[in-house]
Amino acid sequence: MKRVLMRLLAVALLLMVVSIGLADKPATAGKPPADVPVTTTVRDTDANIAPVLQIRSDGALYSNTRDVQSLIQGIGDWVMQSDFSTASTRTVFVDFSQPIAGSCPTCPNGNPVALPSRLYGTRFIAKCHEYNNNMFTLPYLSTMSCPLYTRVDVNGQNYRINMNPLSGAQAYYPETNYVNITCTRLNSSGQCNGWQVQPSGTYVPAGGTTSVRGNVAKLVKVVTVRGKTTDIDQGDFYFSFSIGVTQP
């Protein structure tokens, strides 16, 4: 009888230890939100923005494939990379014909160093989370501000077009403009699944007299030496654009 009681006591103690261990074990964190594939439309014309857009397509939509990345990240940021794979032939036309005189103190004569206006392998990312915004939670017909970073590849040399005037984000330049992102439609669950990406600024084009919608953007040459990345100022440019993003 004594032996049976001892065994029962041992079992009770074991159960108590297990119970305490389970109580102290932290809850398993939920999975982060999944990335959502989208279709990106880089418009070639938009009379509501400007007579000429400086960012244009290569003639087709940009859908998420193994060669092109087009998605809303789980944290609510939009990304589109035309040259996601080495086999990709997709590009985006980037026009550098609107430089801002005197905007590059370290450049010859203080003026911007423009890249050729042509089709490039390009990556866009609107890092809305850097402004504590999320494209998924944007209410219908509401507009929010996001920084936009655009990478262009020139024969293996990366350049980046920065549109971010606020400190605390990846790369900021006070004279530049953020982009406006507007929710244009909802899915059956009431969540935003269509967006419009447009400039927040205005300017008067060279040779013009009427202002158009377009952002000031800082072009930098991205150089890496001994593992350290440095942005070399190439000056400021104006960019007009009109980009649609839809799911799917």
Order of alpha helices (4+ residues) and beta strands (2+ residues): alpha-beta-beta-beta-beta-beta-beta-beta-beta-beta-beta-beta-beta-beta-beta-beta-beta-beta-beta
